[in-house]
Amino acid sequence: MDHLEKLLRAASGPTCPAASGDDLAELLSEWGRVGGELASLLGWRNGFYGFLSALHLRGLGGETPAGLVGWNSAGCWRETFAGLADGRLYFAEDVFGFQFAIAAGGEAVVAFDSETGQVEEVADSLDGWAEVILEEPEYRTGFPLARAWQERNGALAAGTRLFPKLPFFAGGKYEIENLYASDAVTGMRARGSIAVQIKDLPDGARIEFQIE
């Protein structure tokens, strides 16, 4: 797992207390081969931030929203997507709250666009996912904007992501002026209601957004 080791060298210390191998194995047993790889990774480091807090990998931290269990519970944020977010284990996210997950069957890592509900396969292993992150950190984590936003506004609090005032899919720009900090749960729940609205829109249809 050379790429995972490189990623860990550039990441923070663990965000959750050390978890036992038995607890990790039990939690991730239904997520196949990649689930086993995630259990091994969390055994090395139980959650971390990387790339100036742009990348967040969730640790096994009980039922709290910040932990892997709480984040994946239906009542945290997934229910607002009306099925669009089901069938995956969400283990990491970029600075904009776009998610990385283990696909059903446990044979692939996917990226979940939380604005539109679209899914992209990015790797067939966790080490392959780390390779993608290391090859395209600007695109895959958003760290240049994370750095610029924090230089102006101060460090992002734990559990906080940067969400666009005007959604990116609707033409919102990847600029500091279009971003605001929100706790991840609130931001994701707001996105779910939008994703459900747009999933069945015909091509060329428009949806209006009111920016506070």
ROFIKE-564394 format. One line per 8 residues: for each residue x, y, z of C-alpha. Coordinates in Angstrom, 1 decimal. Layout:
<atoms>
X Y Z ~ ...
</atoms>
This chain:
<atoms>
0.0 0.0 0.0 ~ 2.7 2.5 -1.1 ~ 0.2 5.3 -2.0 ~ -1.7 5.0 1.3 ~ 1.6 5.2 3.2 ~ 2.5 8.4 1.2 ~ -0.9 9.9 2.0 ~ -0.6 9.1 5.7
2.8 10.8 5.8 ~ 1.2 14.0 4.5 ~ -1.8 13.8 6.8 ~ -2.7 14.9 10.4 ~ -2.6 12.7 13.4 ~ -5.7 10.5 14.2 ~ -9.0 12.3 14.7 ~ -10.5 9.4 16.8
-9.0 7.2 19.6 ~ -7.4 4.0 18.5 ~ -10.0 1.4 17.6 ~ -9.5 -2.4 18.1 ~ -9.0 -4.6 15.1 ~ -12.1 -6.6 16.1 ~ -14.3 -3.6 16.2 ~ -13.0 -2.5 12.8
-13.4 -5.9 11.2 ~ -17.0 -6.3 12.6 ~ -18.0 -2.8 11.3 ~ -16.6 -3.3 7.8 ~ -17.1 -7.0 7.2 ~ -20.1 -6.4 4.9 ~ -18.0 -4.1 2.7 ~ -15.9 -6.8 1.1
-12.3 -6.5 0.0 ~ -12.2 -2.7 0.1 ~ -13.9 -2.7 3.5 ~ -11.0 -4.9 4.7 ~ -8.5 -2.4 3.3 ~ -10.3 0.4 5.1 ~ -10.2 -1.5 8.4 ~ -6.4 -1.9 8.0
-6.0 1.8 7.3 ~ -8.1 2.8 10.3 ~ -6.0 0.4 12.4 ~ -2.9 2.4 11.4 ~ -4.6 5.8 11.8 ~ -8.2 6.2 13.0 ~ -9.3 9.1 10.8 ~ -7.3 12.1 9.6
-7.2 15.4 7.8 ~ -4.9 16.2 4.9 ~ -4.1 18.8 2.3 ~ -4.7 21.8 4.7 ~ -7.9 20.1 6.0 ~ -9.3 19.8 2.5 ~ -9.4 16.0 2.7 ~ -11.2 14.4 5.6
-11.1 10.6 6.2 ~ -13.5 9.6 8.9 ~ -12.4 7.4 11.8 ~ -14.4 4.9 13.8 ~ -15.7 7.3 16.4 ~ -19.0 5.9 17.7 ~ -22.4 7.3 16.7 ~ -21.4 11.0 16.5
-21.9 12.5 13.0 ~ -18.1 13.0 12.7 ~ -17.4 9.3 13.0 ~ -17.8 6.6 10.4 ~ -20.9 5.0 12.1 ~ -22.8 8.2 12.7 ~ -22.0 9.7 9.3 ~ -23.4 6.6 7.5
-26.6 6.4 9.5 ~ -29.7 7.1 7.5 ~ -30.9 9.8 9.8 ~ -27.7 11.8 9.6 ~ -28.0 13.1 6.0 ~ -28.6 10.2 3.6 ~ -32.3 10.2 4.0 ~ -32.6 13.7 2.4
-31.3 12.2 -0.9 ~ -34.4 9.9 -1.2 ~ -32.3 6.8 -2.1 ~ -29.7 8.5 -4.3 ~ -27.1 8.0 -1.5 ~ -28.0 4.5 -0.5 ~ -25.9 1.4 -0.9 ~ -22.5 2.8 -0.2
-20.2 3.3 2.8 ~ -19.0 7.0 2.9 ~ -15.6 7.2 4.4 ~ -14.0 10.4 3.2 ~ -14.8 13.8 1.6 ~ -13.2 16.8 0.0 ~ -13.4 20.3 1.2 ~ -16.7 20.9 -0.6
-18.4 17.9 0.9 ~ -18.2 15.7 -2.2 ~ -17.9 12.2 -0.9 ~ -15.7 9.2 -1.4 ~ -17.4 5.8 -0.7 ~ -17.0 2.1 -0.9 ~ -19.5 0.8 -3.5 ~ -21.9 -2.0 -2.8
-20.1 -5.3 -3.1 ~ -16.9 -3.8 -1.7 ~ -14.9 -4.0 -5.0 ~ -14.5 -0.3 -5.8 ~ -14.1 3.2 -4.4 ~ -16.5 5.8 -5.9 ~ -16.9 9.5 -5.8 ~ -20.4 10.8 -5.0
-21.4 14.2 -6.3 ~ -23.6 15.4 -3.4 ~ -25.0 18.2 -5.6 ~ -26.4 16.0 -8.3 ~ -26.3 12.5 -6.9 ~ -24.0 11.3 -9.7 ~ -21.5 8.5 -9.0 ~ -18.0 8.0 -10.6
-15.8 5.0 -10.0 ~ -12.3 6.2 -9.2 ~ -10.4 3.1 -8.1 ~ -10.6 -0.6 -7.5 ~ -8.8 -0.5 -4.2 ~ -8.1 1.9 -1.3 ~ -4.5 2.2 -2.4 ~ -5.7 3.1 -5.9
-7.9 5.7 -4.4 ~ -4.9 7.2 -2.5 ~ -3.0 7.2 -5.8 ~ -5.7 9.2 -7.5 ~ -5.7 11.7 -4.6 ~ -2.0 12.1 -4.8 ~ -2.0 12.5 -8.5 ~ -4.7 15.1 -8.6
-4.9 16.7 -5.1 ~ -6.1 20.1 -6.4 ~ -9.1 18.5 -8.2 ~ -9.8 15.7 -5.8 ~ -9.5 17.6 -2.5 ~ -10.0 21.3 -3.4 ~ -7.0 22.3 -1.3 ~ -6.0 25.5 -3.2
-9.4 27.0 -2.3 ~ -9.2 25.5 1.2 ~ -5.9 27.3 1.7 ~ -7.0 30.6 0.2 ~ -10.3 30.6 2.3 ~ -8.4 29.8 5.5 ~ -5.8 32.5 4.9 ~ -8.6 35.0 4.8
-11.0 33.5 7.4 ~ -9.0 31.3 9.7 ~ -8.7 27.6 10.1 ~ -11.7 25.4 9.3 ~ -13.2 23.9 12.5 ~ -13.4 20.1 12.7 ~ -16.5 18.8 11.0 ~ -16.8 21.9 8.8
-16.8 22.0 5.0 ~ -17.0 24.8 2.5 ~ -20.2 24.9 0.5 ~ -21.1 27.1 -2.4 ~ -23.7 29.9 -2.1 ~ -24.6 29.2 -5.7 ~ -24.2 25.4 -6.4 ~ -21.4 24.5 -8.7
-23.6 22.5 -11.0 ~ -25.8 25.7 -11.5 ~ -22.8 27.8 -12.5 ~ -21.5 28.8 -9.1 ~ -17.8 29.6 -9.3 ~ -14.9 27.9 -7.5 ~ -14.0 31.2 -5.8 ~ -13.8 32.3 -2.2
-16.6 34.8 -2.6 ~ -19.0 31.9 -3.5 ~ -18.1 29.8 -0.4 ~ -19.3 29.7 3.1 ~ -18.4 27.4 6.0 ~ -21.0 25.1 7.4 ~ -21.0 22.0 9.5 ~ -21.0 19.0 7.1
-24.3 17.5 8.2 ~ -26.3 20.8 7.6 ~ -24.7 21.3 4.3 ~ -25.3 17.8 3.1 ~ -28.9 17.8 4.2 ~ -29.5 21.0 2.2 ~ -27.9 19.4 -0.9 ~ -30.0 16.3 -0.6
-33.2 18.3 -1.2 ~ -31.7 19.9 -4.3 ~ -30.4 16.6 -5.7 ~ -33.8 15.1 -5.5 ~ -35.4 18.0 -7.3 ~ -33.0 17.9 -10.2 ~ -32.6 14.2 -10.8 ~ -35.6 13.9 -13.1
-35.4 17.3 -14.8 ~ -35.4 17.1 -18.6 ~ -32.3 18.5 -20.4 ~ -32.3 22.2 -20.6 ~ -34.7 22.7 -17.7 ~ -33.8 25.3 -15.1 ~ -34.2 25.4 -11.3 ~ -34.0 28.7 -9.4
-31.9 29.1 -6.3 ~ -32.3 31.8 -3.7 ~ -29.0 32.8 -2.1 ~ -29.1 34.0 1.5
</atoms>
